[in-house]
């Protein structure tokens, strides 16, 4: 329900669906994906999250965000 509402608002306000649509270079994004995942895992908010995530989980999430693949996130 939350993702469907976010998608509706995204379309209503003409917000890009992905970082790729925002013009973020794929090679640059993927070159930094592991170091960004490490930084996310070190963030206090991530550490306080009641559901623990692995490095692989964060990398997967970042790839979905880059590609705008919300459907894959809903099926996890």
N, C-alpha and C positions, 0 to 999 in steps of 0.2 A: 504494500500500500504506500509506504513512504517513497520508494523508488518511482512508482507510478505518478505520484504527486509531484515529485521533483522533475520528472520527465515532462509533465504537463506544463509546469512553470518554465522550464527551459525552453520549450517550444514557444510559449506565449511571449516570452521576453527575448526571443531570438538569441539565446546563449549557445555558444558552441558546445557540441556533445563531448568533445574530447580535447586533450592537449594537442593532438595532431591537427585538429581543425583550428586551433589557436595559432598554428604556425610553428610549434616547437619542433625543432629538428630531431628526427628519429635517432640518428647516430649519436648525437650529443646526449639525448635523453638516456639511451641504452648504455652509453659509456659510463654514465654516472649512477645507474640504477642501483648497483650494489652499495655504493657509499651512501646514497640517499636512504636506502633501506636500513643501513646501520644507524644513521642519524635518527630515523623514525623510531627504531627500537630503543634508542637511548633517551628519547624524549619522555619527560615526566608523565605526560598524558597517556602515552602508550604503556608505560610501566604500571599506571594506575588502572588500566583497563581490566575489568574482571575476566575477560576472555584473553588468555595468553596467545600470542601469535609468534610464529617463527619467522626467520629471515625469508624463507621461501614464500610464506604467506604474504609478506609485505611486498616482495618482488612481484608476485602474481597480481596483487592489488594495484601496484603502480602500472603494470602492463595493461591491465583492464582500464585504468583511468586514462592512460595515454591513447588507447585505441577506442575509448568510449564504449566498452563492452560491458554494459550494465547487466545484460542477460546472464553472462557467466557468473557475475557476482550473486545474482539472485538464486542461482542453482547450486551454490556452495553450501 
